[in-house]
């Protein structure tokens, strides 16, 4: 049997990264996770059963139509109270080795809210977010340059000691938005730390939209993610340097090679989506030439 072509590989990537919406998904079995009357996540039943052993923090309640949901205790009324209570439970579960994702504990807090524009209701350990199925946000940079009239893109290769996707290709700079940080602040920080891009240059990056998707992880966790995407045209003579060790090497690829690796297993999946979005926006992929063009655009921008 012939290997699948590029279009099919790209389609499979988008299906995988939107698996929460696909056939066989546990979506219908997940319980809404509610805080102060607002849904902020989708919780797998196995997680709900474990968390409800902590009734001072979590409880199963019946909704208006008798549908079960998991609620954060209403007596936890402030951001600080909720954060402390949730973190206490998660740390205990980490000590119990209750869930595989907690092995990646980072001591990094993410804000939890219904929508990005809303005030955060509490914050929680980044590694534990798939247990509650809450939304995660990040900032990603497409760094590109021109040489002899041809566009090239800088990509990084992740360090082999990274806890997730070690050794795979990545965008030039990217990172999750931690509690207390803004979108552009996160981008500039990651540019400096990962690729030694000066703040004055990183500040010239242009916001160009978002890429959003929801997938089911290997251990059943739910990952609704939205990446704020920036494009930065770099000087022809600029060469990124390894900074904090999260990247081991950088490559300058022509766009045809970027397209090629998007459809391979060598690219971190969500970063491949960001690169695919770049190729579409810059007209490298055309609707008359790519029969799955509309499906690709839709797959890059799914509602969380």
Secondary structure as GFF3:
##gff-version 3
##sequence-region A 1 304
A	DSSP	alpha_helix	6	17	.	.	.	ID=ss1
A	DSSP	three_ten_helix	19	21	.	.	.	ID=ss2
A	DSSP	three_ten_helix	26	29	.	.	.	ID=ss3
A	DSSP	beta_strand	31	35	.	.	.	ID=ss4
A	DSSP	beta_strand	38	43	.	.	.	ID=ss5
A	DSSP	alpha_helix	45	51	.	.	.	ID=ss6
A	DSSP	beta_strand	58	62	.	.	.	ID=ss7
A	DSSP	beta_strand	68	72	.	.	.	ID=ss8
A	DSSP	alpha_helix	79	95	.	.	.	ID=ss9
A	DSSP	three_ten_helix	100	104	.	.	.	ID=ss10
A	DSSP	beta_strand	109	112	.	.	.	ID=ss11
A	DSSP	beta_strand	122	125	.	.	.	ID=ss12
A	DSSP	three_ten_helix	126	128	.	.	.	ID=ss13
A	DSSP	alpha_helix	129	132	.	.	.	ID=ss14
A	DSSP	beta_strand	136	147	.	.	.	ID=ss15
A	DSSP	beta_strand	150	158	.	.	.	ID=ss16
A	DSSP	beta_strand	169	171	.	.	.	ID=ss17
A	DSSP	beta_strand	173	176	.	.	.	ID=ss18
A	DSSP	alpha_helix	183	195	.	.	.	ID=ss19
A	DSSP	alpha_helix	199	202	.	.	.	ID=ss20
A	DSSP	beta_strand	206	216	.	.	.	ID=ss21
A	DSSP	beta_strand	222	233	.	.	.	ID=ss22
A	DSSP	beta_strand	247	254	.	.	.	ID=ss23
A	DSSP	alpha_helix	255	262	.	.	.	ID=ss24
A	DSSP	alpha_helix	269	281	.	.	.	ID=ss25
A	DSSP	alpha_helix	293	299	.	.	.	ID=ss26
###
